[in-house]
């Protein structure tokens, strides 16, 4: 383990780079999860940052790296920042979303099982390591569709037993500076969503939020900067670092700030063809507004898709090829009943 000590203006912090073994290869080499620990000598909150649960989500790795660079220049006032910058090194090296040897989605295998499948074993290592530190907040970094805006995603509530923790989740989400979206229990993947890192942590009374920061596969520097600013704002709110006035590259509409919206993939296509988008990510749309049209191979209009509710466009599908039941756009739906 490498260890560094930095002192600035009377503040002292220690930076270390532990690694956690996840498997032994057939050549007897060890595969490990890299980790980062930045700890002030002054006690305080503990915050985890996790990234690259999906191997194609490289942007989050860079966000962690940039937060570390900033902490080296502006050390912690108190507390600790810990990180798993690459939770899925096997998928990352093979440019695969999933755990490449077993084709499992790591973020549908939490809290894990030390005697289970490969993904469950990795999940267990990540989850138990985080739990052992008793963190005050976990920030899980992801990337969304190729053409999307950054937003904060929070899980649906696990129930009354986690009420106080879930209120903290909502409070933290309102400090990120992004549009806030909540998952829905009616989602077709609701059972899978109950096995994500963030949902599993909330069930253990640990506040966890997700930052969706633009497209996968490549590093979008604007959204990296936005991710760093958002995380820094959260650390400021916990009294862990000095405040810095950083603007966001993507500006959240004022009337949506701190408002929690519902996630929606409706409407979906009911026909096959080529999608032409009539609303772009970040646009505010009204119920009944044309948001896309689908044409056949002869250029004839097959279908016009209309917004089902007022909301904001979060992103476009990664493909302009439509087929029945295919999602075309993702939306944050405005619901005045939400907090």
C-alpha positions, 0 to 999 in steps of 0.5 A: 500500500502506498501512503502519502501525507500532505499538509497545507494551512495546518490541515493534514490528510493521508492518501492511500491506495489499497486493492482488494483481491477478487479472483486468481486467474488461470496463470495464477495472477491476482485480479484486484479491485483498486480503491482510494482512501483520503482521510483527514486526521480530524474525525468527520463524515465518511463519503464513498464514491463508486464508479464503473459498475458497468465496464463501458461507463468510463466517465465515472472513473475520470470523475473520481480521478479529478476529485482526488486531484482536487483533494490534493490541492484543497485537503479535507477539513475533516472526515474521509473520502473513499472510492472504488473507481473501477468496480468492474475491471473485467468488463472495463478491459473487455469494453463490456457493460457486464462482468465479461466472463459470466455476462452478469450485470454487476449492478443487479447482484447486490448485496452479493454473496461470497459463495455465489456467482462471480458477480455476486462475489465481487458485489459482496466484496464491494458491499461489505467493504463499504458497510464496514466503514459506516459511511454517511453517504455513498455516491454511485457514478454511472453513464446513461444513453449516448445523448443525455443530460446529467441528472441525479437518480434516486431509488424508490423507497424501500419502505417505512423501516428506511423512512429516515434514511430515505429522507436523507437520500432526498435531502442529499439529492437536492444538493447535487445541482442536477435534475432529480429523478426517482425510479418507479416501483412499476418499472418492468425491471423493479425486481432488478432495481432492488438489487442495485448498489444504491437500493441495497445500501439504503436498505442497510440505512446508508444514504446512497444516490446515483449521478448519471453523467452523460454517455458511456464508452467515452469521456465527456469532459463537460460532464466530468467537470459537472460531476466533480462540481456536484460531488464537491458541493456535497462535500461542502454541505457536510463541512468536509472541504472549503467551498469553491464557486464552480459553474455547471456546464449543464444548467438545470432549469431554475423551476426544476431545482430541488424538485423530484421528478418521476422517471419514464420511458413512455411513449414507446414505439408501436411500429418499426422504422427510422426515428426522427427526434423532435425534442432534444435532451434538456428540452421541456416538453408539454403533454401532447407535444410531438417528440419524435416521428417514425418513418418507413424505408420509403420516407413515409410517416408511420407514427408520431409520438406525443409526450404523455405528460409535462416533463424534461427530456433526459436522453435519446435512445442510442439508436434511431432504429425503431421497433414495436415496444422500443423506448425512444426517449427517457423523461423526467415527468413533472408531478406536483404531488412529489416533494 
